Amino acid sequence: MTTRTRILTGITTTGTPHLGNYAGAIRPAILASQDANADSFYFLADYHALIKCDDPQRIQRSRMEIAATWLAGGLDVNRVTFYRQSDIPEIPELTWLLTCVAAKGLLNRAHAYKASVDKNLENGDDPDAGISMGLYSYPVLMAADILMFNAHKVPVGRDQIQHVEMARDIGQRFNHLFGNGKEFFAMPEALIEESVATLPGLDGRKMSKSYDNTIPLFTSAKDMKDAISRIVTDSRAPGEAKDPDNSHLFTLYQAFATAQQEQQLRSELLDGLGWGEAKNRLFQLLDGQLGEARERYHQLMSRPSDMEDLLLVGAKKARAVAAPFLQELREAVGLRSFVNQASAAASTKKKVVKAARFVSFREDDGSFRFRLLAADGEQLLLSRNFADGKAAGAVTKQLQSGQALDVRSDALSFSVWLDGACVADSPAFADRAARDAAVEALRVALTPLED
């Protein structure tokens, strides 16, 4: 059976997405998600945003804009897991587990931290002036984002490759210290689309909000055209041959054109096409490709509750993966239940400890019921009402007797039957996969122990 490649990427929610974000991260991610062999996780990196921005309104606006951009760009939430980083409480907990194994020397070498220190030294300031622990430990949070879901491929810009490498280092260290031969974390690889990894901005430098040289993506066609008109070109007049390979404008065109369109514009520039007309060609190309998506974007921005619903569903899917995995990691580092550990130590004969337990209780009407709780306290079953405690106890004994279970599934829940009568029901689950996993957990929990 072919193993699906897990792909994960996110965008920090500190600004309005621009053409560089789209070409360098969003478009490759959406294309990758359409591969039947891909298992894709995409998220709004809003915890990361707090490192860079202390304006709550800006962060909230950016979260909406980035969500709308991905959805308008064609991300199919039924095929992928799309969520906000801040909706996954397991992420900050894993960050702390990883912080405890991450070498300070490794974090000292992080590009963002070193750049801030160098700037302080140039200005004659204290090396760490204005540097928060958020900035310093940013690579550990990014490692948690990647390692929590054991991503195989991480689409990033070239300037982010170091963070993927650091995630590998931190993950390997954790595996070495706590794995006892088990590899908890897969080793991620950076995925770069070479031709568009870093787009030039209006002035030729990397397109970035920091340089104020971006081309807007979905604000309006007029804004896009105005920005394109400001692209810096050389002084060669119409009729003079232009050098496409040293033109920022042509580089932008290449990132969106077919091979035939690219070759045609190259030829025309060499033949003397004016820069004004070349800019118009770039606008027509981009507007043709992005016009429909721009309309969808504005529809989404006008209905934020629709996006909220989609993201909450995505968070539920993400946590279905994250929560059980984090429990494994907690066990590995020694954050274990006292009860289970004591039971395991006391019973050397038994290879398996029955972690699930029945809890009986009496209802206000005098009837008796029981719950079957899994090791983590999750409710697997809630019984029907019984006339007395003896009857309820007889059913629990029968369930533990080892006889074949009669489990009947119904949509997103299931029930257990004995002698032709329903005796207990499960809660409703998020999807059929979660329901089926709970049925399997139930069968394991009710497997009798050997004496």
ZAMARGU-4260 file (C-alpha; in steps of 0.2 Angstrom, whole numbers, plus 5000, padded with zeros to 4 digits):
<rodrens>
0) 5000/5000/5000 | 5007/5017/4995 | 5010/5029/5010 | 5002/5046/5008 | 5015/5060/5009
5) 5010/5072/5023 | 5012/5091/5018 | 5011/5105/5030 | 5013/5124/5028 | 5006/5140/5036
10) 5007/5159/5034 | 5010/5171/5048 | 4994/5182/5050 | 5002/5199/5051 | 4997/5207/5035
15) 4987/5206/5019 | 4993/5192/5007 | 5002/5198/4992 | 5007/5191/4975 | 5024/5184/4982
20) 5014/5175/4996 | 5003/5167/4983 | 5016/5162/4971 | 5029/5156/4984 | 5018/5147/4996
25) 4999/5147/4993 | 4998/5142/4975 | 5011/5127/4977 | 5002/5122/4993 | 4985/5121/4984
30) 4992/5112/4969 | 5001/5099/4981 | 4984/5096/4990 | 4976/5090/4974 | 4988/5075/4973
35) 4978/5060/4978 | 4994/5054/4987 | 4995/5070/4998 | 4988/5071/5015 | 4989/5090/5017
40) 4989/5101/5033 | 4987/5120/5031 | 4986/5133/5045 | 4985/5151/5050 | 5001/5154/5060
45) 4993/5166/5072 | 5004/5162/5087 | 5019/5166/5076 | 5010/5183/5072 | 5011/5188/5091
50) 5030/5188/5089 | 5030/5201/5076 | 5014/5212/5079 | 5006/5219/5095 | 4991/5226/5085
55) 4976/5215/5089 | 4965/5222/5076 | 4978/5219/5062 | 4981/5201/5068 | 4962/5198/5067
60) 4960/5206/5050 | 4975/5196/5043 | 4968/5180/5050 | 4952/5183/5040 | 4961/5189/5024
65) 4973/5174/5024 | 4959/5161/5027 | 4949/5169/5013 | 4964/5170/5001 | 4967/5151/5003
70) 4949/5147/5001 | 4947/5158/4986 | 4962/5151/4978 | 4954/5134/4978 | 4959/5125/4994
75) 4947/5111/4996 | 4943/5109/5015 | 4936/5092/5012 | 4952/5085/5005 | 4964/5094/5018
80) 4965/5099/5036 | 4964/5118/5037 | 4965/5126/5054 | 4971/5140/5065 | 4986/5137/5075
85) 4979/5144/5090 | 4964/5132/5090 | 4976/5118/5093 | 4981/5118/5112 | 4992/5103/5109
90) 5004/5114/5099 | 5010/5125/5114 | 5012/5110/5125 | 5022/5101/5112 | 5032/5117/5110
95) 5037/5116/5129 | 5042/5098/5127 | 5053/5102/5113 | 5060/5118/5121 | 5066/5106/5135
100) 5077/5097/5123 | 5082/5111/5110 | 5100/5116/5112 | 5102/5135/5116 | 5117/5135/5104
105) 5106/5129/5090 | 5093/5143/5093 | 5108/5156/5094 | 5111/5152/5076 | 5093/5156/5070
110) 5094/5169/5056 | 5080/5180/5063 | 5088/5181/5080 | 5106/5184/5073 | 5099/5198/5062
115) 5092/5207/5076 | 5107/5205/5087 | 5118/5211/5072 | 5107/5226/5070 | 5108/5231/5088
120) 5127/5230/5088 | 5127/5241/5072 | 5117/5254/5082 | 5128/5252/5097 | 5114/5245/5108
125) 5114/5230/5120 | 5114/5214/5108 | 5098/5208/5115 | 5089/5225/5116 | 5071/5223/5110
130) 5072/5204/5107 | 5058/5194/5115 | 5059/5176/5120 | 5045/5174/5107 | 5057/5179/5093
135) 5072/5169/5101 | 5062/5153/5102 | 5052/5155/5086 | 5061/5140/5078 | 5054/5129/5092
140) 5036/5134/5089 | 5039/5131/5071 | 5046/5114/5075 | 5031/5110/5085 | 5020/5115/5070
145) 5029/5103/5059 | 5033/5088/5071 | 5015/5088/5079 | 5008/5081/5062 | 5024/5072/5057
150) 5025/5081/5040 | 5036/5074/5027 | 5036/5089/5016 | 5035/5108/5021 | 5033/5120/5007
155) 5043/5136/5012 | 5052/5150/5005 | 5071/5149/5003 | 5074/5160/5019 | 5064/5147/5029
160) 5074/5132/5025 | 5084/5134/5041 | 5068/5132/5052 | 5064/5115/5044 | 5082/5109/5047
165) 5081/5115/5065 | 5064/5105/5067 | 5074/5090/5061 | 5088/5093/5074 | 5075/5095/5088
170) 5065/5080/5083 | 5080/5069/5082 | 5086/5074/5099 | 5069/5070/5106 | 5069/5053/5098
175) 5086/5049/5104 | 5082/5054/5122 | 5065/5047/5124 | 5062/5035/5109 | 5070/5019/5116
180) 5071/5013/5099 | 5055/5021/5093 | 5055/5036/5081 | 5041/5047/5087 | 5045/5061/5074
185) 5047/5059/5056 | 5061/5069/5048 | 5053/5083/5038 | 5060/5090/5021 | 5059/5108/5015
190) 5049/5109/4998 | 5054/5123/4987 | 5047/5127/4970 | 5063/5134/4962 | 5055/5145/4949
195) 5044/5155/4960 | 5052/5152/4978 | 5056/5171/4980 | 5047/5183/4969 | 5055/5201/4966
200) 5045/5216/4972 | 5042/5232/4963 | 5060/5238/4967 | 5069/5221/4963 | 5071/5216/4981
205) 5062/5201/4988 | 5043/5205/4988 | 5039/5209/5006 | 5028/5219/5017 | 5044/5225/5026
210) 5050/5233/5010 | 5033/5240/5005 | 5036/5234/4988 | 5022/5221/4986 | 5009/5218/4972
215) 4992/5216/4980 | 4983/5200/4977 | 4964/5202/4979 | 4961/5219/4985 | 4955/5226/4968
220) 4960/5225/4949 | 4964/5244/4950 | 4976/5242/4965 | 4985/5228/4956 | 4987/5238/4940
225) 4993/5253/4950 | 5006/5243/4958 | 5012/5235/4942 | 5014/5252/4935 | 5027/5256/4948
230) 5038/5241/4944 | 5056/5248/4942 | 5063/5245/4925 | 5078/5252/4915 | 5078/5268/4904
235) 5078/5259/4887 | 5064/5267/4876 | 5052/5258/4865 | 5061/5251/4850 | 5077/5247/4860
240) 5080/5229/4864 | 5077/5224/4882 | 5086/5211/4892 | 5072/5199/4899 | 5084/5190/4910
245) 5089/5205/4920 | 5071/5212/4921 | 5061/5210/4937 | 5045/5212/4927 | 5049/5197/4916
250) 5053/5187/4932 | 5036/5190/4938 | 5028/5186/4921 | 5037/5170/4921 | 5030/5164/4937
255) 5012/5164/4930 | 5015/5162/4911 | 5014/5146/4901 | 5030/5142/4892 | 5023/5149/4876
260) 5017/5165/4884 | 5035/5167/4892 | 5044/5164/4875 | 5033/5176/4866 | 5036/5190/4878
265) 5054/5187/4879 | 5055/5188/4860 | 5045/5204/4860 | 5056/5212/4873 | 5071/5208/4863
270) 5063/5216/4848 | 5060/5232/4858 | 5043/5231/4866 | 5040/5246/4877 | 5040/5243/4896
275) 5023/5251/4897 | 5016/5238/4886 | 5025/5224/4895 | 5018/5230/4911 | 5000/5230/4903
280) 5004/5212/4897 | 5008/5207/4915 | 4992/5215/4922 | 4982/5206/4909 | 4990/5189/4913
285) 4987/5191/4932 | 4970/5198/4931 | 4965/5184/4919 | 4971/5171/4931 | 4965/5179/4948
290) 4949/5188/4943 | 4937/5174/4948 | 4947/5170/4964 | 4946/5189/4968 | 4927/5188/4967
295) 4926/5173/4979 | 4938/5182/4991 | 4927/5197/4993 | 4911/5185/4995 | 4921/5176/5009
300) 4926/5192/5018 | 4908/5197/5018 | 4903/5181/5027 | 4916/5178/5041 | 4904/5166/5050
305) 4906/5154/5035 | 4925/5154/5037 | 4924/5152/5056 | 4913/5136/5054 | 4926/5129/5041
310) 4941/5132/5053 | 4932/5124/5068 | 4929/5109/5058 | 4947/5109/5053 | 4953/5111/5071
315) 4943/5096/5076 | 4951/5086/5062 | 4968/5092/5067 | 4965/5088/5086 | 4960/5071/5082
320) 4978/5068/5076 | 4987/5079/5089 | 4978/5074/5105 | 4982/5055/5105 | 5000/5059/5099
325) 5003/5071/5112 | 4997/5058/5125 | 5011/5047/5118 | 5024/5060/5120 | 5018/5064/5138
330) 5020/5046/5142 | 5037/5045/5134 | 5044/5060/5145 | 5037/5053/5161 | 5021/5063/5162
335) 5011/5047/5166 | 4995/5043/5176 | 5000/5037/5194 | 4986/5024/5193 | 4991/5016/5177
340) 5010/5016/5182 | 5006/5008/5199 | 4995/4995/5192 | 5009/4990/5179 | 5022/4989/5193
345) 5011/4979/5204 | 5007/4966/5191 | 5022/4957/5184 | 5012/4942/5177 | 5001/4952/5166
350) 5008/4959/5150 | 4992/4970/5147 | 4985/4982/5160 | 4966/4984/5158 | 4966/5003/5158
355) 4947/5005/5154 | 4935/5005/5169 | 4916/5004/5173 | 4909/5017/5183 | 4891/5013/5191
360) 4879/5027/5197 | 4861/5029/5202 | 4849/5041/5193 | 4837/5052/5202 | 4822/5041/5197
365) 4831/5026/5207 | 4837/5017/5191 | 4855/5011/5189 | 4867/5015/5175 | 4885/5013/5171
370) 4898/5021/5160 | 4913/5013/5152 | 4928/5025/5152 | 4944/5023/5142 | 4961/5025/5150
375) 4961/5044/5146 | 4944/5046/5154 | 4934/5047/5137 | 4917/5039/5138 | 4916/5024/5127
380) 4898/5018/5133 | 4883/5024/5143 | 4871/5011/5148 | 4853/5011/5147 | 4843/5011/5163
385) 4842/4996/5174 | 4829/4993/5188 | 4843/4988/5201 | 4861/4988/5204 | 4862/4969/5202
390) 4855/4969/5185 | 4867/4983/5179 | 4882/4973/5187 | 4876/4957/5178 | 4878/4966/5161
395) 4895/4973/5165 | 4901/4956/5170 | 4894/4949/5154 | 4902/4962/5143 | 4919/4957/5151
400) 4916/4939/5149 | 4925/4938/5132 | 4910/4933/5122 | 4908/4940/5105 | 4902/4958/5105
405) 4886/4963/5096 | 4891/4981/5091 | 4879/4990/5079 | 4884/5006/5070 | 4872/5020/5066
410) 4878/5035/5057 | 4891/5043/5069 | 4888/5032/5084 | 4886/5014/5089 | 4876/5003/5102
415) 4880/4987/5111 | 4867/4973/5112 | 4866/4958/5123 | 4853/4944/5120 | 4843/4954/5107
420) 4842/4970/5118 | 4852/4986/5117 | 4861/4988/5134 | 4872/5003/5130 | 4876/5017/5118
425) 4891/5027/5113 | 4892/5046/5111 | 4892/5054/5094 | 4908/5055/5085 | 4915/5068/5073
430) 4916/5056/5058 | 4915/5038/5054 | 4934/5036/5056 | 4933/5042/5074 | 4918/5031/5077
435) 4927/5015/5070 | 4942/5019/5081 | 4931/5020/5096 | 4923/5003/5092 | 4941/4995/5091
440) 4945/5004/5107 | 4930/4996/5115 | 4934/4979/5109 | 4952/4980/5116 | 4945/4987/5133
445) 4933/4972/5135 | 4946/4959/5130 | 4948/4948/5146 | 4965/4948/5155 | 4974/4931/5158
450) 4977/4926/5176
</rodrens>
